[in-house]
C-alpha cells in the first residue's frame, strides 16, 4: 500500500509522506499495533532518503499516531478512526415506484413463513432427494474434460449451442413445427417472461390470463403496469364463455398455462386448447404459453402444447423450464418463438445480464443428452403420481370443499366450503401445518376461500397428517 503514493513537485517529500501515512492510520487502513517498515525499508519503498523517513516517523510520533519500542521497531498507536458518522441517507424516500411495488408484491416477505418442524405444503419445488447427483457429477466432469477452460469464460446471450440444438429437437418431439423458429436460453421462466413483457408491452396494455394464475406472472404484469384481464376457470380449464365476453382486438397478449396450471394443477384437454387457439387467432391476440411441468404428464398420453397447434404460424411464444422437476438451482429455461422475435429478445437479454451461465447450460446438456433425464423423469413420475393421488383423495375426504382441482403434477387446488383460507391458515400454523392461501393467485382480489397444497417434497405420512389437520381445523371453523 505504501507504493501507491505519488510525490508532487513543489511540496516537501516528508510532508506528503506524513500526510499519507496519517490518513491511512486515521481511516483504519493501518490498524493499531501494526508494525511499520523500518526507516531503511520505507526509504527504499518510497524512493527517498532515509533521513526523510526518520523525520516522518518523528512527526507521526509527535502526533501520537505511532510509538517506538527499542529494539523492536515503530508501531501504529490505537487512535479513534474516522467513521464518517454524519451523513445518513433516508433511502426509503429515494426508492422509485417500481422498487416499492416489487417489495409490496414480494410474497416471500409478506406471507407466513415456514419454521423448522412444520409440515409445509407451500413449496411446489421438486424433491431434491430424488435428484441423480452422481449422474450430474459425471455430466460435469465429461463436459469440462471436453470443453476445458472455454466453458468457464463468457458465453453468448443466445445460449449454449449444443443445448439449443437439443432443445429444438425436444420441442419437435412435443409435436412443434420449428420452421423459422429459434430458441433463447434464459434464467428460468421468470427471466423469460420478463424479457417478453419488456420487449412487447407498454404501461396500460391489456393482457389476458387465467384467473387464478401463476403469482410470479401476476407480479411481473403488475410491475409493468399492465391491465390484467382475468378469465374464469372451470373443470376443463378456461371458461370459453368468459373468453368470448372479454376478448377483443385491443388485447396485446394472452398468457396461458395449459398443462398442470399453477395454481389449480389442471391440464387443459386438447379440444379446449384448439378452441382457445382459434378464438385468440380470430382476434389476432399473440399467445405466451407457459410450458409448466409438461414433462410430468402421467395421466393419459401427452397433450400437444399450443405451440404445436399453431403449426407453421408464428403466433405462440413458448416459455419452457425444467425448474419444477429438475435442478431448479441451475435456473435454466428457454423461449421458443419466431426467429425475428428471438433476435430482439437476444438483445434485450444481453442488456440485462449478458448471458445465462454457460457452465450450467453445458452440464445440463450433457446430463440430458446422456439419457439420464429420461430415466429420471420416468422414476419421478411414479413417485409424484402416488403423492398426487393420496393428496387429492384425502383432500376430498377430509376437507370441506366445493371442489378439489388437479390432474397431477406437484400440487392440487381446493375451493373451501364456507371457510376463509386465511383464517384456516392461522389455525393450522398453531398445529405446525402451512399451505399457500389461494388469494395470491387471483387477478381481481378473489379466491378468499381457496388454497394450494404442494405435496412434492412431503412424505406420504406428512401428506396424511397435514391434510387431516387442515380438514379438522376447517370443520371447527364451520362449526362456530
The 8 nearest C-alpha neighbors of each residue, nearest first, counted from 0:
[[1, 2, 3, 4, 28, 23, 29, 44],
 [2, 0, 3, 4, 44, 45, 41, 20],
 [1, 3, 0, 4, 44, 45, 5, 46],
 [2, 4, 1, 0, 5, 45, 19, 6],
 [5, 3, 2, 6, 1, 19, 16, 45],
 [4, 6, 7, 3, 2, 15, 45, 16],
 [5, 7, 4, 12, 8, 15, 16, 10],
 [6, 8, 10, 5, 9, 12, 15, 11],
 [9, 7, 10, 6, 11, 12, 5, 15],
 [8, 10, 7, 11, 12, 6, 15, 14],
 [11, 9, 8, 7, 12, 15, 14, 6],
 [10, 12, 14, 13, 15, 9, 8, 7],
 [11, 13, 15, 14, 16, 10, 6, 51],
 [12, 14, 16, 15, 11, 51, 55, 17],
 [15, 13, 17, 11, 12, 16, 18, 10],
 [14, 16, 18, 12, 17, 13, 19, 11],
 [17, 15, 19, 13, 18, 14, 12, 20],
 [16, 18, 14, 55, 20, 15, 19, 13],
 [19, 17, 21, 15, 16, 20, 22, 14],
 [18, 20, 16, 22, 17, 21, 15, 23],
 [21, 19, 23, 17, 22, 18, 16, 24],
 [22, 20, 18, 24, 23, 19, 17, 25],
 [23, 21, 25, 19, 20, 24, 26, 18],
 [22, 24, 28, 20, 26, 21, 25, 29],
 [25, 23, 29, 21, 27, 22, 26, 28],
 [24, 26, 80, 22, 27, 23, 81, 21],
 [27, 25, 23, 80, 81, 24, 28, 22],
 [28, 26, 24, 29, 30, 25, 80, 23],
 [27, 29, 23, 26, 24, 30, 25, 22],
 [30, 28, 24, 27, 23, 33, 31, 75],
 [31, 29, 27, 33, 28, 32, 24, 75],
 [30, 32, 77, 76, 75, 33, 29, 78],
 [31, 33, 75, 74, 76, 30, 34, 77],
 [34, 32, 75, 74, 31, 30, 35, 29],
 [33, 35, 74, 73, 75, 32, 36, 72],
 [34, 36, 73, 74, 37, 33, 75, 72],
 [37, 35, 41, 40, 38, 34, 73, 39],
 [36, 38, 40, 39, 41, 35, 72, 73],
 [37, 39, 41, 40, 52, 42, 49, 53],
 [38, 40, 42, 37, 41, 49, 43, 36],
 [41, 39, 37, 43, 42, 38, 36, 44],
 [40, 42, 44, 38, 43, 39, 36, 45],
 [41, 43, 49, 47, 45, 39, 40, 44],
 [42, 44, 46, 40, 41, 45, 39, 47],
 [45, 43, 41, 42, 46, 40, 2, 1],
 [46, 44, 42, 47, 43, 41, 2, 1],
 [47, 45, 43, 44, 42, 48, 41, 49],
 [46, 48, 42, 45, 49, 51, 43, 52],
 [49, 47, 51, 50, 42, 52, 46, 43],
 [48, 50, 42, 52, 51, 39, 38, 53],
 [51, 49, 53, 48, 52, 54, 38, 42],
 [50, 52, 54, 48, 49, 53, 13, 55],
 [53, 51, 55, 49, 54, 50, 38, 42],
 [52, 54, 50, 56, 55, 51, 38, 49],
 [55, 53, 57, 51, 52, 56, 58, 50],
 [54, 56, 52, 58, 17, 57, 53, 13],
 [57, 55, 59, 53, 58, 54, 60, 52],
 [56, 58, 60, 54, 55, 59, 61, 53],
 [59, 57, 61, 55, 60, 56, 54, 62],
 [60, 58, 56, 62, 64, 57, 61, 65],
 [59, 61, 65, 63, 57, 62, 58, 64],
 [60, 62, 58, 63, 59, 57, 64, 65],
 [61, 63, 59, 60, 64, 58, 65, 57],
 [64, 62, 60, 61, 65, 59, 76, 66],
 [63, 65, 76, 59, 62, 60, 75, 78],
 [66, 64, 75, 76, 60, 74, 63, 59],
 [65, 67, 74, 60, 73, 76, 75, 68],
 [68, 66, 73, 72, 74, 69, 65, 71],
 [69, 67, 71, 72, 70, 73, 66, 74],
 [68, 70, 71, 67, 72, 73, 66, 74],
 [69, 71, 72, 68, 67, 73, 37, 74],
 [72, 70, 68, 69, 73, 67, 74, 34],
 [71, 73, 68, 67, 70, 69, 74, 37],
 [74, 72, 67, 35, 66, 34, 68, 65],
 [73, 75, 34, 66, 65, 33, 32, 35],
 [76, 74, 65, 31, 32, 33, 64, 34],
 [77, 75, 65, 31, 64, 78, 32, 66],
 [76, 78, 31, 75, 32, 79, 30, 64],
 [77, 79, 76, 80, 25, 31, 64, 24],
 [80, 78, 81, 25, 77, 82, 27, 26],
 [81, 79, 25, 26, 27, 82, 78, 24],
 [80, 82, 26, 83, 25, 79, 27, 84],
 [81, 83, 84, 80, 26, 79, 85, 27],
 [84, 82, 81, 85, 86, 80, 26, 87],
 [85, 83, 82, 86, 87, 81, 80, 88],
 [84, 86, 83, 87, 82, 88, 81, 89],
 [87, 85, 84, 88, 83, 89, 82, 90],
 [88, 86, 85, 89, 84, 90, 83, 91],
 [89, 87, 90, 86, 91, 92, 93, 85],
 [88, 90, 91, 92, 87, 93, 94, 86],
 [89, 91, 93, 92, 88, 94, 87, 95],
 [90, 92, 93, 89, 94, 88, 99, 95],
 [93, 91, 90, 94, 89, 95, 88, 99],
 [92, 94, 90, 91, 95, 89, 88, 96],
 [95, 93, 91, 92, 98, 90, 99, 96],
 [94, 96, 98, 97, 93, 99, 92, 100],
 [97, 95, 99, 98, 100, 94, 101, 222],
 [98, 96, 100, 95, 99, 101, 222, 94],
 [97, 99, 101, 95, 96, 100, 94, 102],
 [100, 98, 96, 102, 101, 97, 103, 95],
 [99, 101, 103, 97, 102, 98, 96, 104],
 [102, 100, 98, 104, 99, 103, 97, 105],
 [103, 101, 105, 99, 100, 104, 98, 108],
 [102, 104, 100, 101, 105, 99, 109, 106],
 [105, 103, 101, 102, 106, 100, 218, 109],
 [106, 104, 102, 107, 103, 108, 101, 109],
 [105, 107, 109, 108, 110, 104, 103, 439],
 [108, 106, 105, 109, 110, 112, 111, 104],
 [109, 107, 106, 105, 110, 102, 112, 111],
 [108, 110, 106, 107, 105, 111, 103, 104],
 [109, 111, 106, 107, 108, 112, 105, 435],
 [112, 110, 109, 113, 433, 108, 107, 428],
 [113, 111, 110, 114, 107, 108, 433, 109],
 [112, 114, 115, 111, 117, 119, 433, 121],
 [115, 113, 117, 116, 112, 431, 119, 118],
 [114, 116, 117, 113, 118, 431, 119, 112],
 [115, 117, 114, 118, 431, 113, 119, 432],
 [118, 116, 431, 432, 115, 119, 114, 113],
 [117, 119, 432, 431, 465, 433, 461, 120],
 [118, 120, 433, 121, 117, 432, 434, 113],
 [119, 121, 453, 434, 452, 454, 122, 433],
 [122, 120, 434, 435, 119, 453, 452, 433],
 [121, 123, 124, 453, 120, 119, 456, 455],
 [122, 124, 453, 409, 455, 125, 410, 121],
 [125, 123, 323, 122, 126, 455, 324, 456],
 [126, 124, 324, 323, 455, 127, 456, 123],
 [125, 127, 456, 128, 129, 455, 124, 130],
 [126, 128, 129, 130, 125, 456, 326, 124],
 [127, 129, 126, 130, 131, 456, 125, 132],
 [128, 130, 127, 126, 131, 379, 125, 375],
 [131, 129, 127, 128, 132, 325, 126, 326],
 [130, 132, 134, 133, 129, 135, 375, 371],
 [131, 133, 135, 134, 130, 136, 137, 129],
 [134, 132, 136, 135, 131, 137, 138, 130],
 [133, 135, 137, 136, 132, 131, 138, 366],
 [134, 136, 138, 132, 137, 133, 366, 139],
 [137, 135, 139, 133, 138, 134, 132, 140],
 [136, 138, 134, 140, 135, 139, 141, 133],
 [139, 137, 135, 141, 366, 365, 136, 140],
 [138, 140, 136, 362, 142, 137, 141, 143],
 [141, 139, 137, 143, 138, 142, 144, 136],
 [142, 140, 144, 138, 139, 143, 137, 145],
 [141, 143, 145, 144, 139, 140, 146, 138],
 [144, 142, 147, 146, 140, 145, 141, 139],
 [143, 145, 141, 142, 147, 146, 140, 139],
 [144, 146, 142, 143, 147, 141, 140, 150],
 [147, 145, 143, 144, 150, 149, 142, 148],
 [148, 146, 143, 149, 144, 145, 150, 142],
 [147, 149, 150, 151, 146, 152, 143, 144],
 [150, 148, 151, 152, 147, 146, 153, 143],
 [149, 151, 148, 152, 358, 146, 357, 147],
 [152, 150, 149, 148, 358, 153, 357, 147],
 [151, 153, 149, 150, 154, 148, 357, 358],
 [154, 152, 151, 155, 357, 354, 150, 149],
 [153, 155, 357, 152, 354, 156, 158, 159],
 [156, 154, 157, 158, 354, 159, 153, 353],
 [155, 157, 354, 158, 349, 353, 345, 348],
 [158, 156, 183, 155, 345, 184, 159, 354],
 [157, 159, 184, 155, 156, 160, 183, 163],
 [158, 160, 162, 161, 163, 357, 360, 361],
 [161, 159, 163, 162, 158, 164, 157, 165],
 [160, 162, 164, 163, 159, 165, 364, 361],
 [161, 163, 165, 364, 164, 159, 160, 166],
 [164, 162, 166, 160, 165, 161, 167, 159],
 [165, 163, 161, 167, 162, 166, 160, 168],
 [164, 166, 162, 168, 163, 167, 161, 169],
 [167, 165, 169, 163, 168, 164, 170, 162],
 [166, 168, 164, 170, 169, 165, 163, 171],
 [169, 167, 171, 165, 166, 170, 172, 164],
 [168, 170, 166, 172, 167, 171, 165, 173],
 [169, 171, 173, 167, 172, 168, 175, 166],
 [172, 170, 175, 168, 174, 173, 169, 176],
 [171, 173, 169, 174, 170, 168, 175, 167],
 [174, 172, 170, 171, 175, 303, 169, 307],
 [173, 175, 171, 172, 307, 303, 176, 170],
 [176, 174, 307, 171, 173, 170, 306, 177],
 [175, 177, 310, 178, 311, 171, 307, 174],
 [178, 176, 180, 175, 179, 171, 167, 181],
 [177, 179, 180, 176, 311, 181, 337, 310],
 [180, 178, 338, 337, 177, 181, 311, 313],
 [181, 179, 337, 338, 177, 336, 178, 335],
 [180, 182, 338, 335, 336, 337, 341, 179],
 [183, 181, 335, 334, 163, 333, 184, 336],
 [182, 184, 157, 334, 333, 158, 185, 341],
 [185, 183, 333, 158, 332, 157, 334, 182],
 [186, 184, 332, 333, 187, 191, 331, 355],
 [187, 185, 331, 330, 190, 332, 355, 188],
 [186, 188, 332, 331, 330, 185, 189, 320],
 [189, 187, 191, 190, 332, 320, 192, 318],
 [190, 188, 192, 191, 187, 193, 186, 215],
 [189, 191, 193, 192, 186, 188, 187, 194],
 [190, 192, 188, 194, 189, 193, 185, 334],
 [191, 193, 195, 189, 194, 190, 188, 196],
 [192, 194, 190, 196, 191, 195, 197, 189],
 [195, 193, 197, 191, 192, 196, 198, 190],
 [194, 196, 192, 198, 193, 197, 199, 191],
 [197, 195, 193, 200, 199, 198, 194, 192],
 [196, 198, 194, 195, 199, 193, 200, 223],
 [199, 197, 195, 196, 194, 200, 344, 347],
 [200, 198, 196, 197, 195, 201, 251, 194],
 [201, 199, 196, 197, 198, 204, 202, 251],
 [200, 202, 204, 203, 199, 223, 225, 224],
 [201, 203, 224, 225, 204, 223, 200, 226],
 [202, 204, 225, 226, 224, 201, 205, 223],
 [205, 203, 225, 202, 226, 201, 251, 200],
 [204, 206, 226, 250, 251, 227, 225, 203],
 [205, 207, 252, 227, 253, 251, 250, 228],
 [208, 206, 253, 228, 254, 229, 227, 252],
 [209, 207, 254, 229, 253, 255, 230, 228],
 [208, 210, 230, 229, 212, 211, 231, 237],
 [211, 209, 229, 230, 212, 231, 441, 442],
 [210, 212, 441, 440, 209, 442, 262, 213],
 [211, 213, 440, 210, 209, 261, 214, 262],
 [212, 214, 261, 216, 215, 440, 262, 217],
 [213, 215, 217, 440, 216, 212, 218, 439],
 [216, 214, 218, 217, 213, 219, 189, 220],
 [215, 217, 219, 213, 218, 214, 220, 192],
 [218, 216, 214, 220, 215, 219, 221, 213],
 [217, 219, 215, 221, 216, 220, 222, 214],
 [220, 218, 222, 216, 221, 217, 223, 215],
 [219, 221, 217, 223, 222, 225, 218, 216],
 [220, 222, 224, 218, 223, 219, 225, 217],
 [221, 223, 219, 224, 220, 218, 97, 100],
 [224, 222, 220, 221, 225, 202, 219, 201],
 [225, 223, 202, 221, 222, 203, 220, 226],
 [226, 224, 203, 204, 202, 220, 223, 221],
 [225, 227, 205, 203, 204, 206, 228, 224],
 [228, 226, 206, 225, 205, 207, 229, 442],
 [229, 227, 207, 206, 208, 226, 230, 205],
 [228, 230, 210, 208, 209, 442, 207, 227],
 [231, 229, 209, 210, 208, 241, 242, 237],
 [232, 230, 210, 238, 237, 241, 209, 229],
 [233, 231, 237, 236, 238, 210, 230, 209],
 [232, 234, 236, 235, 238, 237, 231, 239],
 [233, 235, 236, 232, 404, 265, 237, 238],
 [236, 234, 233, 267, 237, 268, 271, 232],
 [235, 237, 232, 267, 233, 234, 238, 265],
 [236, 238, 232, 239, 231, 233, 230, 209],
 [239, 237, 232, 241, 240, 231, 233, 236],
 [238, 240, 242, 241, 237, 243, 275, 274],
 [241, 239, 243, 242, 238, 244, 237, 245],
 [240, 242, 239, 238, 244, 243, 230, 231],
 [241, 243, 239, 245, 240, 244, 246, 230],
 [244, 242, 240, 246, 241, 245, 239, 278],
 [245, 243, 241, 242, 246, 240, 247, 239],
 [246, 244, 242, 243, 241, 247, 228, 230],
 [245, 247, 243, 242, 244, 248, 250, 282],
 [248, 246, 249, 250, 282, 245, 243, 244],
 [247, 249, 282, 250, 283, 246, 284, 251],
 [250, 248, 247, 251, 205, 204, 246, 284],
 [251, 249, 205, 248, 252, 206, 247, 284],
 [250, 252, 205, 206, 204, 249, 284, 200],
 [253, 251, 206, 285, 284, 250, 286, 207],
 [252, 254, 207, 286, 206, 208, 287, 285],
 [253, 255, 287, 208, 207, 286, 288, 252],
 [254, 256, 288, 208, 257, 289, 287, 253],
 [257, 255, 289, 260, 258, 288, 290, 291],
 [256, 258, 267, 266, 260, 255, 259, 289],
 [259, 257, 266, 260, 256, 293, 291, 267],
 [260, 258, 264, 265, 266, 408, 292, 261],
 [259, 261, 264, 265, 256, 258, 263, 262],
 [262, 260, 213, 263, 264, 212, 259, 256],
 [261, 263, 264, 260, 212, 451, 213, 412],
 [264, 262, 412, 261, 265, 260, 404, 405],
 [263, 265, 405, 259, 260, 411, 261, 262],
 [264, 266, 405, 259, 406, 260, 263, 267],
 [267, 265, 258, 259, 257, 406, 268, 260],
 [266, 268, 257, 236, 235, 271, 258, 265],
 [269, 267, 271, 270, 266, 272, 235, 302],
 [268, 270, 272, 271, 273, 302, 267, 303],
 [271, 269, 273, 272, 268, 274, 267, 275],
 [270, 272, 274, 268, 269, 273, 275, 267],
 [273, 271, 269, 275, 270, 274, 276, 268],
 [272, 274, 270, 276, 271, 275, 269, 277],
 [275, 273, 271, 277, 276, 272, 278, 270],
 [276, 274, 272, 278, 273, 277, 271, 279],
 [275, 277, 273, 279, 274, 278, 280, 272],
 [276, 278, 280, 274, 279, 275, 281, 273],
 [277, 279, 281, 275, 280, 276, 274, 282],
 [280, 278, 284, 276, 282, 281, 277, 283],
 [281, 279, 283, 277, 282, 278, 276, 284],
 [280, 282, 278, 279, 283, 277, 284, 276],
 [281, 283, 279, 248, 280, 284, 247, 278],
 [284, 282, 280, 281, 279, 285, 248, 314],
 [283, 285, 279, 282, 252, 280, 250, 251],
 [286, 284, 314, 252, 315, 253, 283, 287],
 [287, 285, 315, 253, 252, 288, 254, 316],
 [286, 288, 316, 254, 315, 317, 253, 255],
 [289, 287, 317, 255, 286, 316, 290, 256],
 [288, 290, 256, 318, 291, 255, 317, 319],
 [291, 289, 319, 318, 288, 293, 292, 256],
 [290, 292, 289, 293, 258, 259, 256, 319],
 [293, 291, 294, 295, 259, 290, 323, 408],
 [294, 292, 295, 291, 258, 296, 290, 259],
 [293, 295, 292, 296, 376, 324, 321, 291],
 [296, 294, 293, 292, 408, 297, 380, 376],
 [297, 295, 294, 298, 293, 301, 300, 299],
 [298, 296, 295, 299, 380, 384, 407, 300],
 [297, 299, 296, 300, 407, 406, 384, 301],
 [300, 298, 297, 301, 296, 302, 406, 407],
 [299, 301, 302, 298, 296, 297, 303, 295],
 [300, 302, 296, 303, 299, 173, 293, 297],
 [303, 301, 269, 300, 304, 268, 296, 258],
 [302, 304, 307, 173, 174, 301, 305, 308],
 [305, 303, 306, 307, 302, 308, 173, 257],
 [304, 306, 308, 307, 309, 272, 303, 288],
 [305, 307, 304, 309, 308, 315, 175, 317],
 [306, 308, 175, 305, 304, 309, 174, 310],
 [307, 309, 305, 310, 306, 304, 273, 303],
 [308, 310, 306, 312, 307, 305, 311, 314],
 [311, 309, 176, 312, 308, 307, 175, 306],
 [312, 310, 176, 309, 313, 178, 177, 179],
 [311, 313, 309, 310, 314, 315, 337, 176],
 [312, 314, 337, 315, 311, 336, 309, 180],
 [313, 315, 285, 312, 286, 316, 309, 284],
 [316, 314, 286, 306, 313, 287, 317, 285],
 [315, 317, 287, 336, 335, 288, 286, 318],
 [316, 318, 288, 335, 334, 287, 315, 289],
 [319, 317, 334, 289, 333, 290, 288, 335],
 [318, 320, 290, 333, 332, 317, 334, 289],
 [319, 321, 332, 322, 187, 188, 333, 331],
 [320, 322, 325, 323, 324, 332, 319, 292],
 [321, 323, 327, 325, 320, 324, 326, 330],
 [324, 322, 124, 125, 321, 325, 327, 292],
 [323, 325, 125, 322, 321, 326, 124, 292],
 [324, 326, 322, 321, 327, 323, 125, 130],
 [325, 327, 328, 329, 322, 324, 130, 321],
 [328, 326, 322, 329, 330, 325, 323, 321],
 [327, 329, 326, 330, 322, 331, 325, 359],
 [328, 330, 327, 331, 326, 359, 322, 186],
 [331, 329, 187, 186, 327, 328, 322, 332],
 [332, 330, 187, 186, 329, 185, 320, 184],
 [333, 331, 187, 320, 185, 319, 186, 188],
 [332, 334, 184, 185, 319, 183, 318, 320],
 [333, 335, 318, 183, 182, 317, 191, 336],
 [336, 334, 182, 317, 181, 316, 318, 333],
 [337, 335, 316, 180, 181, 338, 341, 334],
 [336, 338, 180, 340, 313, 339, 179, 341],
 [339, 337, 180, 181, 341, 340, 179, 336],
 [340, 338, 342, 341, 337, 343, 180, 336],
 [339, 341, 343, 337, 342, 338, 344, 336],
 [342, 340, 344, 338, 343, 339, 345, 336],
 [341, 343, 339, 345, 340, 344, 338, 346],
 [344, 342, 340, 346, 345, 341, 347, 339],
 [345, 343, 341, 347, 346, 342, 348, 340],
 [346, 344, 348, 342, 343, 347, 157, 341],
 [347, 345, 349, 343, 348, 344, 350, 342],
 [346, 348, 344, 350, 345, 349, 343, 351],
 [349, 347, 351, 345, 350, 346, 344, 352],
 [348, 350, 353, 346, 351, 347, 156, 352],
 [349, 351, 347, 348, 352, 346, 353, 345],
 [352, 350, 348, 349, 353, 347, 354, 346],
 [351, 353, 354, 349, 350, 348, 355, 156],
 [354, 352, 349, 156, 351, 350, 348, 355],
 [355, 353, 156, 352, 155, 349, 154, 356],
 [354, 356, 186, 185, 357, 184, 158, 156],
 [357, 355, 359, 358, 360, 354, 154, 153],
 [358, 356, 360, 359, 154, 361, 355, 150],
 [357, 359, 361, 356, 360, 150, 362, 151],
 [360, 358, 362, 356, 357, 361, 363, 329],
 [361, 359, 357, 363, 358, 362, 364, 159],
 [360, 362, 364, 358, 359, 363, 357, 365],
 [361, 363, 365, 139, 359, 364, 360, 138],
 [362, 364, 366, 360, 361, 365, 367, 359],
 [365, 363, 361, 162, 367, 362, 366, 368],
 [366, 364, 362, 368, 138, 363, 367, 369],
 [365, 367, 363, 138, 369, 364, 368, 371],
 [368, 366, 372, 364, 369, 365, 370, 371],
 [367, 369, 365, 370, 366, 364, 371, 165],
 [370, 368, 366, 367, 371, 365, 372, 138],
 [369, 371, 368, 372, 373, 367, 374, 366],
 [370, 372, 374, 369, 373, 367, 366, 375],
 [371, 373, 367, 375, 374, 370, 376, 366],
 [372, 374, 376, 375, 371, 370, 377, 367],
 [375, 373, 371, 377, 372, 376, 378, 370],
 [374, 376, 372, 378, 373, 377, 371, 379],
 [377, 375, 373, 379, 378, 374, 380, 372],
 [378, 376, 374, 380, 375, 379, 373, 381],
 [377, 379, 375, 376, 380, 381, 374, 382],
 [380, 378, 382, 376, 381, 377, 383, 375],
 [381, 379, 383, 377, 382, 378, 384, 295],
 [380, 382, 384, 379, 383, 378, 385, 377],
 [381, 383, 379, 385, 384, 380, 386, 378],
 [382, 384, 386, 380, 385, 381, 379, 387],
 [383, 385, 381, 387, 382, 386, 380, 388],
 [386, 384, 388, 382, 383, 387, 389, 381],
 [385, 387, 383, 389, 384, 388, 390, 382],
 [388, 386, 384, 390, 389, 385, 407, 383],
 [387, 389, 391, 385, 386, 390, 392, 384],
 [388, 390, 386, 392, 387, 391, 393, 385],
 [391, 389, 387, 393, 388, 392, 394, 386],
 [390, 392, 394, 388, 393, 389, 387, 395],
 [391, 393, 395, 389, 394, 390, 388, 396],
 [394, 392, 396, 390, 395, 391, 397, 389],
 [395, 393, 391, 398, 397, 396, 392, 390],
 [394, 396, 392, 393, 397, 398, 391, 403],
 [395, 397, 393, 394, 392, 398, 399, 391],
 [396, 398, 470, 394, 393, 395, 467, 399],
 [397, 399, 470, 394, 400, 395, 396, 473],
 [400, 398, 416, 415, 397, 470, 474, 473],
 [401, 399, 415, 416, 402, 414, 398, 413],
 [400, 402, 416, 414, 415, 403, 399, 413],
 [401, 403, 400, 414, 413, 404, 415, 395],
 [402, 404, 413, 412, 414, 395, 405, 400],
 [405, 403, 412, 263, 411, 413, 402, 265],
 [406, 404, 264, 265, 411, 407, 263, 412],
 [405, 407, 265, 264, 266, 259, 408, 404],
 [408, 406, 405, 387, 264, 409, 384, 259],
 [407, 409, 295, 259, 410, 264, 292, 406],
 [408, 410, 455, 123, 453, 454, 407, 383],
 [411, 409, 453, 452, 454, 264, 408, 123],
 [412, 410, 405, 452, 264, 404, 263, 451],
 [413, 411, 451, 263, 404, 403, 450, 452],
 [414, 412, 403, 450, 449, 415, 402, 404],
 [413, 415, 449, 401, 402, 400, 448, 403],
 [416, 414, 400, 448, 418, 449, 401, 399],
 [415, 417, 400, 401, 399, 418, 414, 448],
 [416, 418, 415, 477, 419, 448, 399, 400],
 [419, 417, 416, 415, 448, 420, 473, 477],
 [418, 420, 448, 422, 421, 447, 423, 417],
 [421, 419, 423, 448, 422, 436, 449, 424],
 [422, 420, 424, 423, 419, 436, 425, 447],
 [423, 421, 425, 419, 424, 420, 426, 418],
 [422, 424, 420, 426, 421, 425, 427, 473],
 [425, 423, 421, 427, 426, 422, 420, 428],
 [426, 424, 428, 422, 423, 427, 421, 429],
 [425, 427, 423, 424, 428, 429, 422, 472],
 [428, 426, 424, 430, 432, 429, 425, 423],
 [427, 429, 431, 432, 430, 425, 426, 433],
 [430, 428, 427, 426, 431, 425, 432, 424],
 [429, 431, 427, 428, 432, 426, 468, 117],
 [430, 432, 117, 428, 429, 118, 427, 433],
 [433, 431, 118, 428, 427, 117, 430, 119],
 [432, 434, 119, 428, 120, 118, 427, 121],
 [435, 433, 120, 121, 452, 119, 436, 451],
 [434, 436, 121, 451, 450, 437, 452, 120],
 [437, 435, 450, 438, 420, 449, 451, 421],
 [438, 436, 450, 449, 439, 446, 440, 451],
 [437, 439, 446, 440, 447, 441, 436, 445],
 [440, 438, 437, 441, 214, 436, 446, 444],
 [441, 439, 211, 214, 212, 438, 437, 213],
 [442, 440, 211, 438, 210, 443, 445, 439],
 [441, 443, 229, 210, 444, 211, 440, 227],
 [444, 442, 445, 441, 229, 210, 228, 227],
 [445, 443, 441, 442, 438, 446, 447, 439],
 [446, 444, 443, 441, 447, 438, 442, 448],
 [445, 447, 438, 449, 448, 437, 441, 444],
 [448, 446, 438, 445, 449, 419, 420, 437],
 [447, 449, 419, 420, 415, 446, 418, 414],
 [450, 448, 414, 437, 446, 413, 415, 447],
 [449, 451, 437, 436, 413, 435, 412, 420],
 [452, 450, 412, 435, 411, 437, 453, 413],
 [451, 453, 120, 411, 410, 434, 454, 412],
 [454, 452, 410, 120, 123, 122, 121, 409],
 [453, 455, 457, 456, 120, 410, 409, 452],
 [456, 454, 409, 457, 125, 126, 123, 453],
 [457, 455, 126, 454, 125, 458, 124, 122],
 [456, 458, 454, 455, 461, 462, 459, 119],
 [459, 457, 461, 460, 462, 456, 386, 454],
 [460, 458, 462, 461, 463, 457, 386, 389],
 [459, 461, 463, 458, 462, 464, 457, 465],
 [462, 460, 464, 458, 463, 459, 465, 457],
 [461, 463, 459, 465, 460, 464, 466, 457],
 [464, 462, 460, 461, 466, 465, 467, 459],
 [463, 465, 461, 467, 462, 466, 460, 468],
 [466, 464, 468, 462, 467, 463, 461, 432],
 [465, 467, 469, 468, 463, 464, 462, 470],
 [468, 466, 470, 464, 469, 465, 471, 397],
 [467, 469, 471, 465, 470, 466, 472, 464],
 [470, 468, 466, 472, 467, 471, 473, 427],
 [469, 471, 398, 397, 467, 473, 468, 472],
 [472, 470, 468, 474, 473, 469, 467, 475],
 [471, 473, 475, 469, 474, 470, 468, 476],
 [474, 472, 470, 476, 475, 471, 469, 423],
 [473, 475, 477, 471, 476, 472, 478, 470],
 [476, 474, 472, 478, 473, 477, 471, 479],
 [477, 475, 473, 474, 478, 479, 472, 418],
 [478, 476, 474, 475, 479, 473, 418, 417],
 [479, 477, 475, 476, 474, 473, 472, 417],
 [478, 477, 476, 475, 474, 473, 418, 472]]
